[in-house]
Amino acid sequence: MISVQFFYIIFITLLTLTTLSKLGLLLLNIKHITKHFDRVPSQFQDKITLEEHQKAQNYTITKNKLSIFNIFLNIGVLLFWLFTGALNTLSQQIITFFPNLSEVTLAIVIILSFSFINMLIDLPVSIYTTFVIEEKYGFNKTSPKIFIIDLLKGLALSMIIGIPLLSLIFYFIQYSGNLWWLYAWLLIITFQFVMLWAYPRFIAPLFNKFTPMQDSELIAQINKLTEKCKINFKDYYVMNASLRSSHGNAYFTGFGNNRRIVFFDTLLETLNRDQVLAVLAHELGHLVKGHIKKHLIIYSLVLLFGLYLLGVLFSSPLMYEAFHIVNCSPA
């Protein structure tokens, strides 16, 4: 029988290893940037000045330092929830406040409340990123009004999409026995593919305006590139990214017959056609090299293992005792 102390050791060890790997990559990146801070790479010396190069390096270092802060913030919040009894306190308060709700509805309310509190904790970092860092380096175009509207839209979508999904998962937990984790995995994977199909058509337009590309010469060049890569895209759109940021990018999205290539309007305004094609070629390279498929496979396997582990722990009093959760254990 695994003791609570041994459970703690396993949990803290895995958390430490994960944290160290993330921190290590960020610190290595900062070290490399600092080492080459005072000189422009030879292949770009005739294209950008040292001042422009250093501004870009400072921006990357600042973002990496913020990522390091976020890592420690997230760890602190996680440990607070799990080891102080705060998660149990939240659950008990909601159960007391809503005594007549069903178990499934109570579980959904608890998860939504937990997510909302975490969103509030993360909100200052998001505000600082947008209105301090991005503003400092000349990228921010987001007004406070747009920021608040995006936040409210995101909350509404989370409710509309999340509540039915959580309801089905808790239905599986109640009525599918010990294999609930497998049914939940199949549901989440199916949901992911549905979202890949639905995102460009129904969700993305809620936040940005998409218009068909009108540059016929660029379209012809894009067609040549996609044919060379043996990739079939029918729709090319321009997104009004300048509403929120001056960053330029291009991406492909969708699934099946609903695939499209999207260009930020900022990209088309600041780069010539050859440069736009170079950016697109980079993005298409992920598809040609199978990075998207590999990511989906790895994600699916990690999710399966995680849900299986949760299924094992769900029926054991150990997890509830370790995380100070009372009156919730099924044992």
URTA-V259569 format. One record per residue. RES is the residue in one small letter. SS is DSSP state (h for helix, s for strand, l for the rest). Layout:
res: {RES,RES}
ss: {SS,SS}
//
This chain:
res: {m,i,s,v,q,f,f,y,i,i,f,i,t,l,l,t,l,t,t,l,s,k,l,g,l,l,l,l,n,i,k,h,i,t,k,h,f,d,r,v,p,s,q,f,q,d,k,i,t,l,e,e,h,q,k,a,q,n,y,t,i,t,k,n,k,l,s,i,f,n,i,f,l,n,i,g,v,l,l,f,w,l,f,t,g,a,l,n,t,l,s,q,q,i,i,t,f,f,p,n,l,s,e,v,t,l,a,i,v,i,i,l,s,f,s,f,i,n,m,l,i,d,l,p,v,s,i,y,t,t,f,v,i,e,e,k,y,g,f,n,k,t,s,p,k,i,f,i,i,d,l,l,k,g,l,a,l,s,m,i,i,g,i,p,l,l,s,l,i,f,y,f,i,q,y,s,g,n,l,w,w,l,y,a,w,l,l,i,i,t,f,q,f,v,m,l,w,a,y,p,r,f,i,a,p,l,f,n,k,f,t,p,m,q,d,s,e,l,i,a,q,i,n,k,l,t,e,k,c,k,i,n,f,k,d,y,y,v,m,n,a,s,l,r,s,s,h,g,n,a,y,f,t,g,f,g,n,n,r,r,i,v,f,f,d,t,l,l,e,t,l,n,r,d,q,v,l,a,v,l,a,h,e,l,g,h,l,v,k,g,h,i,k,k,h,l,i,i,y,s,l,v,l,l,f,g,l,y,l,l,g,v,l,f,s,s,p,l,m,y,e,a,f,h,i,v,n,c,s,p,a}
ss: {l,l,l,h,h,h,h,h,h,h,h,h,h,h,h,h,h,h,h,h,h,h,h,h,h,h,h,h,h,h,h,h,h,h,h,l,l,l,l,l,l,h,h,h,l,l,l,l,l,h,h,h,h,h,h,h,h,h,h,h,h,h,h,h,h,h,h,h,h,h,h,h,h,h,h,h,h,h,h,h,h,h,h,l,l,h,h,h,h,h,h,h,h,h,h,h,h,l,l,l,l,l,h,h,h,h,h,h,h,h,h,h,h,h,h,h,h,h,h,h,h,h,h,h,h,h,h,h,h,h,h,h,h,h,h,h,l,l,l,s,l,l,l,h,h,h,h,h,h,h,h,h,h,h,h,h,h,h,h,h,h,h,h,h,h,h,h,h,h,h,h,h,h,h,h,l,h,h,h,h,h,h,h,h,h,h,h,h,h,h,h,h,h,h,h,h,h,h,h,h,h,h,h,h,h,h,l,l,l,s,s,s,l,l,l,h,h,h,h,h,h,h,h,h,h,h,h,h,l,l,l,l,l,l,s,s,s,s,s,l,h,h,h,l,s,l,l,l,l,s,s,s,s,l,l,h,h,h,l,s,s,s,s,s,h,h,h,h,h,h,l,l,h,h,h,h,h,h,h,h,h,h,h,h,h,h,h,h,l,l,h,h,h,h,h,h,h,h,h,h,h,h,h,h,h,h,h,h,h,h,h,h,h,h,l,l,h,h,h,h,h,h,l,l,l,l,l,l,l,l,l}
//
